[in-house]
């Protein structure tokens, strides 16, 4: 999404403080167990979603490493954004993310979540997902192959186990910054349709 000079988004230093230094013994134990059983909600926004069925089925079988799909945000741990995001879809993504319980994680697939991909100069596509939601992990590729997806999932599990996947804490700490960016892109964040009135 193109911004003119007076609308530039100020970067935040998410490493300004170490959010990990306050973990108690039981939180560390919880992270070990949490990393072994991850339920994901895949928001299929683009072509990266085509790589999920082979990742889920017998050849790669992501359930053998402890990951399984979930149908609703309130039971999911990980939100997968599998491609480009239109401004209209961003509103639903934020709504979905905020329904998830803490701790929660966001994984971006491919270049679209980083820089808009082939739609980098479109007025209707969000270029940087991390301005609007805290992304814990990006999986490289356009679109990422199942091997890359599995490698990314294993990396996320390691990050959770070590207590390094702290996007949800960043979202709480810098909520005003994220909300300001969301409002700048959307005008307002609330979902308005016949289901959410």
C-alpha positions as CSV (number, residue, x, y, z in Angstrom):
1,X,0.0,0.0,0.0
2,X,1.6,3.2,-1.1
3,X,2.0,6.0,1.4
4,X,3.0,9.6,0.7
5,X,5.8,11.3,2.6
6,X,3.7,12.7,5.5
7,X,2.1,9.3,6.0
8,X,5.3,7.3,6.5
9,X,5.1,4.6,9.1
10,X,7.6,5.0,11.9
11,X,9.5,1.8,12.6
12,X,9.6,0.5,16.1
13,X,12.6,-1.3,17.6
14,X,11.0,-4.5,18.7
15,X,14.3,-5.5,20.3
16,X,14.3,-2.4,22.5
17,X,13.8,-4.6,25.6
18,X,14.2,-8.3,26.1
19,X,10.6,-9.6,26.5
20,X,12.1,-13.1,27.2
21,X,13.9,-12.3,30.5
22,X,10.8,-12.6,32.7
23,X,9.9,-16.2,32.0
24,X,9.3,-18.3,35.1
25,X,10.2,-22.0,35.4
26,X,6.6,-23.0,34.7
27,X,6.4,-20.8,31.6
28,X,9.5,-22.5,30.3
29,X,8.0,-25.9,30.9
30,X,4.8,-24.7,29.3
31,X,6.7,-23.6,26.2
32,X,8.2,-27.1,25.9
33,X,4.8,-28.7,25.9
34,X,3.3,-26.0,23.8
35,X,5.9,-26.5,21.1
36,X,5.0,-30.2,20.7
37,X,1.3,-29.6,19.9
38,X,0.4,-26.7,17.6
39,X,-3.0,-26.0,16.2
40,X,-3.0,-23.8,13.2
41,X,-5.6,-21.6,11.5
42,X,-4.7,-21.1,7.9
43,X,-6.1,-17.9,6.4
44,X,-5.8,-18.8,2.7
45,X,-5.3,-15.4,1.2
46,X,-3.1,-16.4,-1.8
47,X,-1.3,-19.0,-3.7
48,X,0.8,-20.2,-0.8
49,X,-2.3,-22.0,0.4
50,X,-1.8,-24.6,-2.4
51,X,1.3,-25.9,-0.6
52,X,-0.7,-26.7,2.6
53,X,-2.5,-29.9,1.4
54,X,0.7,-31.7,0.3
55,X,2.2,-30.6,3.7
56,X,-0.7,-32.1,5.5
57,X,-1.0,-35.4,3.6
58,X,1.0,-38.6,3.6
59,X,4.2,-37.5,1.9
60,X,5.1,-34.8,4.4
61,X,2.5,-35.5,7.1
62,X,2.9,-32.4,9.4
63,X,0.8,-34.2,12.1
64,X,3.8,-36.4,12.9
65,X,5.7,-33.3,14.2
66,X,2.6,-32.2,16.2
67,X,0.9,-29.7,13.9
68,X,-2.8,-30.0,12.9
69,X,-5.3,-27.7,11.3
70,X,-8.0,-26.0,13.4
71,X,-11.3,-24.6,12.2
72,X,-11.8,-21.7,14.6
73,X,-9.5,-18.9,15.9
74,X,-10.4,-19.5,19.6
75,X,-8.8,-22.9,19.6
76,X,-5.8,-22.1,17.3
77,X,-2.2,-21.3,18.3
78,X,-0.8,-20.2,14.9
79,X,-2.3,-17.9,12.3
80,X,-0.9,-18.7,8.8
81,X,-1.1,-15.9,6.3
82,X,-0.5,-17.7,3.0
83,X,-0.1,-15.0,0.4
84,X,-1.0,-11.4,-0.4
85,X,-3.4,-9.4,1.7
86,X,-5.9,-7.0,0.3
87,X,-6.9,-4.1,2.4
88,X,-10.4,-5.6,2.7
89,X,-8.9,-8.9,3.9
90,X,-6.6,-7.2,6.5
91,X,-9.7,-6.2,8.5
92,X,-10.7,-9.8,8.8
93,X,-7.2,-11.0,9.6
94,X,-7.0,-8.5,12.5
95,X,-10.4,-9.5,13.7
96,X,-9.4,-13.2,13.6
97,X,-6.0,-12.6,15.3
98,X,-7.6,-10.7,18.2
99,X,-10.0,-13.6,18.8
100,X,-7.1,-16.0,19.3
101,X,-6.0,-16.8,22.9
102,X,-2.5,-15.9,24.1
103,X,0.1,-17.1,23.4
104,X,-0.5,-16.9,19.7
105,X,1.9,-16.8,16.7
106,X,1.7,-15.5,13.1
107,X,3.6,-17.1,10.2
108,X,3.8,-15.3,6.9
109,X,4.2,-17.3,3.7
110,X,6.3,-16.0,0.8
111,X,7.3,-12.6,-0.4
112,X,3.8,-11.2,-0.5
113,X,3.6,-10.8,3.3
114,X,7.0,-9.1,3.3
115,X,6.7,-6.7,0.4
116,X,3.5,-7.3,-1.5
117,X,5.2,-9.7,-3.9
118,X,4.1,-9.2,-7.5
119,X,1.5,-6.8,-6.2
120,X,4.0,-4.5,-4.5
121,X,2.7,-1.3,-6.1
122,X,-1.0,-2.1,-5.9
123,X,-3.3,0.4,-4.1
124,X,-5.4,-2.5,-2.8
125,X,-2.6,-4.8,-1.3
126,X,-0.9,-4.5,2.0
127,X,2.9,-4.5,1.5
128,X,4.2,-5.2,5.0
129,X,2.2,-7.5,7.3
130,X,4.5,-6.7,10.3
131,X,3.2,-3.1,10.4
132,X,-0.3,-4.4,11.2
133,X,0.3,-7.7,13.1
134,X,3.4,-9.1,14.8
135,X,4.9,-11.8,12.6
136,X,6.9,-14.4,14.4
137,X,8.3,-16.2,11.3
138,X,8.4,-15.7,7.5
139,X,8.7,-18.7,5.3
140,X,10.7,-17.8,2.1
141,X,9.6,-18.7,-1.4
142,X,7.1,-17.6,-3.9
143,X,5.3,-19.8,-3.1
144,X,7.2,-21.9,-0.5
145,X,7.4,-25.6,-1.3
146,X,6.2,-28.2,1.3
147,X,9.8,-28.8,2.3
148,X,10.2,-25.1,3.2
149,X,6.9,-25.1,5.0
150,X,7.9,-28.1,7.1
151,X,11.3,-26.5,7.8
152,X,9.5,-23.3,8.8
153,X,7.1,-25.2,11.1
154,X,10.1,-26.9,12.8
155,X,11.8,-23.5,13.2
156,X,8.6,-22.1,14.8
157,X,8.5,-25.0,17.2
158,X,12.1,-24.4,18.2
159,X,11.3,-20.7,18.8
160,X,8.3,-21.5,20.9
161,X,10.3,-24.0,23.0
162,X,13.1,-21.5,23.6
163,X,10.6,-18.7,24.4
164,X,11.7,-16.7,21.4
165,X,8.3,-16.4,19.6
166,X,7.1,-13.4,21.4
167,X,5.0,-11.6,18.7
168,X,1.9,-11.7,21.0
169,X,3.8,-9.9,23.7
170,X,5.0,-7.3,21.2
171,X,1.4,-6.8,20.1
172,X,0.4,-6.1,23.7
173,X,3.4,-3.8,24.4
174,X,3.1,-1.8,21.1
175,X,-0.6,-2.1,20.7
176,X,-1.0,1.7,20.1
177,X,1.5,1.6,17.3
178,X,-0.1,-1.4,15.6
179,X,-3.6,0.1,16.0
180,X,-2.4,3.4,14.5
181,X,-1.1,1.6,11.5
182,X,-4.3,-0.5,11.2
183,X,-6.5,2.6,11.3
184,X,-4.2,4.4,8.8
185,X,-4.7,1.5,6.3
186,X,-8.3,0.8,7.0
187,X,-9.9,4.0,8.3
188,X,-11.2,1.9,11.1
189,X,-10.6,-1.7,12.2
190,X,-14.1,-2.9,13.1
191,X,-15.6,-5.6,10.9
192,X,-19.0,-4.4,9.6
193,X,-21.2,-6.9,7.8
194,X,-24.3,-8.9,8.4
195,X,-22.5,-11.3,10.7
196,X,-20.6,-8.7,12.9
197,X,-23.1,-5.9,13.4
